Amino acid sequence: MIIEGKVRNATLILAVDVCLRRMAKSPYRCTRNLIELGLSAFPEKLSDQEQYDLSHELLTACKSRDAMQAKSLFISSFLEK
């Protein structure tokens, strides 16, 4: 992987961690922020249906305060495809 890609991915992971800090306070906002973060970095990555499905999975993880699951979903959806 090119150095720019590695830096971008590391920056995204850091931004995900920042978003997840307030998941207990507002799981809906956390979900929205994660989706918007991923789409801002990779606008063509997900179809509308994939975006809808991911938002429901992320919301479930955020409501249950499962940061590891939410982070894993983000990484598998945006960074590993």
C-alpha positions in Angstrom: 0.0 0.0 0.0 1.2 3.5 -0.8 2.2 5.7 2.1 -0.7 8.1 1.4 -3.2 5.3 1.7 -1.7 4.1 4.9 -1.8 7.6 6.4 -5.4 8.1 5.2 -6.5 4.7 6.7 -4.8 5.5 10.0 -6.4 8.9 10.1 -9.8 7.4 9.5 -9.4 4.8 12.3 -8.5 7.7 14.6 -11.6 9.6 13.5 -13.7 6.5 14.1 -12.3 6.2 17.7 -13.2 9.9 18.3 -16.8 9.3 17.0 -17.2 6.2 19.2 -16.4 8.1 22.4 -19.9 9.5 22.6 -21.8 6.5 21.4 -23.6 6.0 24.8 -24.8 9.6 24.8 -26.2 9.6 21.3 -26.1 6.3 19.3 -28.0 7.8 16.4 -25.5 10.7 16.0 -22.6 8.2 16.3 -24.1 6.1 13.6 -24.7 9.1 11.3 -21.2 10.4 11.9 -19.6 7.1 11.1 -21.5 6.7 7.8 -20.7 10.3 6.8 -17.1 9.8 7.7 -16.8 6.7 5.5 -18.7 8.2 2.6 -16.6 11.4 2.7 -13.4 9.3 2.3 -14.9 6.8 -0.1 -18.0 8.3 -1.8 -18.5 5.5 -4.3 -17.9 2.6 -1.9 -21.4 1.6 -0.9 -24.7 1.4 -2.8 -27.8 2.9 -1.2 -28.9 -0.6 0.0 -25.4 -1.3 1.5 -25.4 2.1 3.2 -28.9 1.4 4.7 -27.9 -2.0 5.9 -24.6 -0.7 7.4 -26.4 2.1 9.2 -28.8 -0.4 10.9 -25.9 -2.6 11.9 -23.9 0.3 13.3 -26.9 1.6 15.2 -27.4 -1.7 16.8 -23.7 -1.8 17.9 -23.8 1.8 19.1 -27.0 1.2 21.1 -25.4 -1.8 22.8 -22.2 0.3 23.4 -20.1 -2.2 21.5 -17.3 0.0 20.2 -15.3 -3.0 18.9 -18.2 -4.2 16.8 -18.9 -0.8 15.4 -15.2 -0.2 14.5 -15.0 -3.6 12.9 -18.1 -2.9 10.8 -16.6 0.4 9.7 -13.3 -1.2 8.7 -14.9 -4.1 6.9 -17.2 -1.8 5.0 -14.9 1.0 4.0 -11.3 -0.1 4.3 -11.2 -3.7 3.3 -13.4 -3.9 0.2 
